[in-house]
Amino acid sequence: MTSVAKKRLQNDYKRLMQEKEFYVYAKPKENNILQWEAVIIGPRDTAWEGATLMLQLDFTEEYPN
């Protein structure tokens, strides 16, 4: 049985793929929905322009609480 956290993360991923923000990329790492890789690219005309932030997100079974 899939946990509440995993179902929520699957829905969050689907929503993120539909939004297609040009400066935020995130996806589950390989076959583990609880571990994600993300990249945030600094938007133009901001203090973060030109910056690239690479993130690893580790969720627990308690997500989203």
Secondary structure, DSSP 8 states (H G I E B T S, - for coil): ---HHHHHHHHHHHHHHHH--TTEEEEEETTEEEEEEEEEE--TTSTTTT-EEEEEEE--TTTT-
